[in-house]
Amino acid sequence: EDGTEYELEVLSSLEYNGCTYLAVTPANVDEGADMEVSILKSVEEDGESILCAIEDEQELETVYQLIMDSLYEEEDEE
């Protein structure tokens, strides 16, 4: 939003209602530090994909639940 770039690690991605959502955490986090996970929406702007915050509470809750279900399914398969 303000032009600042961040290096993120993608934990999971999800296609939902024609949009791509990513669960990400900051890269290069110190060991033992709390892991902060954010869910961002990938949108096209001027022909480039950018990540933005999800402003709609219902959309965020739905996507959060779908990503959590997906992550727990992957853990159960292991």
Residue pairs with C-beta under 8 A, 6 or more apart in sequence:
1 52
6 26
7 26
7 27
7 28
8 24
8 25
8 26
8 27
8 51
9 24
9 25
9 26
9 27
10 22
10 23
10 24
11 23
11 24
11 25
11 37
11 71
12 22
12 23
12 67
12 70
12 71
13 20
13 21
13 22
13 23
14 20
14 21
14 22
14 23
14 63
14 66
14 67
14 70
15 21
16 62
16 63
16 66
19 41
19 42
19 43
20 41
20 42
21 39
21 40
21 41
21 42
21 54
21 63
21 67
22 39
22 40
22 42
22 51
23 37
23 38
23 39
23 67
23 71
24 37
24 38
24 39
24 40
24 51
25 35
25 36
25 37
25 38
26 36
29 35
29 36
38 53
39 54
39 60
39 63
39 64
39 67
40 51
40 52
40 53
40 54
41 51
41 52
41 53
41 54
41 63
42 49
42 50
42 51
43 49
43 50
43 51
43 52
44 50
54 60
54 63
